[in-house]
Amino acid sequence: MITVYQDKSFTFITKSPPASVLLKKAAGIATGAKEPNEEKVVEVTQKQVMDIVKLKLKDLNATNDEAGFRIVAGTARSMGIEIV
């Protein structure tokens, strides 16, 4: 994220990768499901999801790990990834 001010100074903030990219990497797949509500592509463990939450927690709109887990789990569900 780059913010440029009127005096031509700027700030540069790097953020963590998107949750979908981290989920695909954890699951070892290239793409998600074409129809996620009918087709499940792969399974990931709760531990893998919690590792992603710990990495992304500062960038998520969540106050604790449980809320962050629900956010990442929703992303996984929309990609056709099942959490076991």
C-alpha positions as CSV (number, residue, x, y, z in Angstrom):
1,M,0.0,0.0,0.0
2,I,1.5,3.3,-1.1
3,T,0.3,6.6,0.3
4,V,1.6,9.8,-1.5
5,Y,1.3,13.2,0.3
6,Q,1.1,16.7,-1.1
7,D,4.7,17.5,-0.2
8,K,5.7,14.5,-2.5
9,S,6.7,12.3,0.4
10,F,5.2,8.8,0.7
11,T,4.8,5.8,2.9
12,F,5.1,2.3,1.7
13,I,3.4,-0.5,3.6
14,T,3.7,-4.2,2.6
15,K,0.9,-6.5,3.6
16,S,0.7,-10.3,3.7
17,P,-0.4,-12.3,0.6
18,P,-4.2,-12.9,0.0
19,A,-5.8,-15.8,2.0
20,S,-6.7,-17.5,-1.3
21,V,-3.1,-17.7,-2.4
22,L,-2.0,-19.0,1.0
23,L,-4.8,-21.6,1.0
24,K,-3.8,-22.8,-2.5
25,K,-0.2,-23.1,-1.4
26,A,-1.2,-25.1,1.8
27,A,-3.5,-27.4,-0.2
28,G,-1.0,-27.8,-3.1
29,I,-3.4,-26.9,-5.9
30,A,-3.3,-24.4,-8.7
31,T,-6.9,-23.3,-8.8
32,G,-10.1,-23.7,-6.7
33,A,-13.3,-25.4,-7.7
34,K,-15.3,-24.1,-10.6
35,E,-18.6,-24.7,-8.6
36,P,-17.5,-24.6,-4.9
37,N,-20.9,-25.4,-3.5
38,E,-21.2,-28.7,-5.5
39,E,-17.5,-29.7,-5.8
40,K,-14.8,-30.0,-3.2
41,V,-11.3,-29.9,-4.6
42,V,-9.1,-30.8,-1.6
43,E,-9.0,-30.9,2.2
44,V,-6.8,-28.8,4.5
45,T,-6.4,-29.3,8.3
46,Q,-7.5,-26.8,10.9
47,K,-3.8,-26.4,11.9
48,Q,-2.9,-25.3,8.4
49,V,-5.8,-22.7,8.5
50,M,-4.6,-21.5,11.9
51,D,-1.1,-21.0,10.5
52,I,-2.6,-18.8,7.8
53,V,-4.6,-16.9,10.3
54,K,-1.5,-16.2,12.5
55,L,0.3,-14.9,9.4
56,K,-2.6,-12.7,8.3
57,L,-4.1,-11.6,11.6
58,K,-2.6,-8.1,11.5
59,D,-4.2,-7.5,8.0
60,L,-7.6,-9.1,8.8
61,N,-10.6,-7.3,10.2
62,A,-10.7,-9.6,13.2
63,T,-10.0,-9.1,16.9
64,N,-8.9,-12.6,17.8
65,D,-7.8,-16.0,16.3
66,E,-11.3,-17.4,16.2
67,A,-12.8,-14.6,14.2
68,G,-9.8,-14.8,11.8
69,F,-10.3,-18.5,11.5
70,R,-13.9,-17.9,10.4
71,I,-12.8,-15.4,7.8
72,V,-10.2,-17.7,6.3
73,A,-12.6,-20.7,6.5
74,G,-15.1,-18.7,4.5
75,T,-12.5,-18.0,1.8
76,A,-11.7,-21.7,1.7
77,R,-15.4,-22.6,1.4
78,S,-15.8,-20.3,-1.5
79,M,-12.8,-21.9,-3.2
80,G,-14.2,-25.5,-2.8
81,I,-11.6,-26.4,-0.1
82,E,-12.9,-28.4,2.8
83,I,-11.5,-28.0,6.3
84,V,-11.1,-31.2,8.4
